[in-house]
Amino acid sequence: MDWGMKNRLSRIIKPKNGRCVMLAVDHGYFLGPTEKLEVPQRTIEPLLPYVDSVMLTRGVLRTSVNPISNVPIVLRVSGGTSIIGEDLSKETIVTSIEDSIRLNVACLALSIFVGSKYEHQTLANLSTLVDNGERYGIPILAVTAVGKELVRDARYLGLACRIAGELGAHVVKTYYCEKFEKVIEGCPVPVIIAGGKKLQKEIEVLELTFNAIRDGASGVDMGRNIWQSDNPIAMIKAVKSIVHENFSIKEASDLLEMEKKIEDKSTVVIR
Ligand code: R5P
């Protein structure tokens, strides 16, 4: 692997333990102003000190992240669809490799929709992006998105993750599921998990993170369960403690409660 590729990957997945805490704030690319991400800068800025990297689009990067911030950027470069459009799987590559280099990104991210109407198109997108990434030493994160009618089980997610790895993705993002170790076993590159829709109880977020790491995930690329929480800083710290410090669910939960008190105290209420 080339020096540049290794260097960028090491900024995303920490070499000391092979783990990563990525903050996902790319939802607006097809969802528009998602709840609690209406003003991206407001959501993103307070969380940056606690994450290893941040995943977002170039529009949000340029408008909402200070360029002197040293946080590694995972740039979402697939899109061209909307939640009210014909078919979410009809994605294309929407950002050039030149602009990605200009933005000094550490990684490029793109969705694949295995089993969907536009499966071939999204897998071809991934292959093109891998070729471009290899040319310039930029790793590729493949996001295994699921169509409405597809079940998120180990068989399906295992298929999608393996295909992503075979096509050359350097990291794959998927969902946690039962028999997750089978998904890990079948994927030749590191796998990280999305959080999915906001879970009802905070403890469920910690359980999800713990179980995924226990079963072989290399980390998280988590969004809504962090920033839709009433205490996003406390939540990211608790998730991070599991990923990077091998905290148990109980230890992470204790940390969460302690950090919530600190966060609540430091929140200034303007009347
Ligand atoms: C999905 O469109 C995006 O790629 C998100 O980054 C991904 O789903 C992770 O975010 P969340 O934890 O909110 O599911």
Residues whose N, C-alpha, C, O or C-beta is under 5 A from the ligand:
A	BS01	R5P	A24 D26 A194 G195 G196 K197 D221 M222 G223 R224 N225
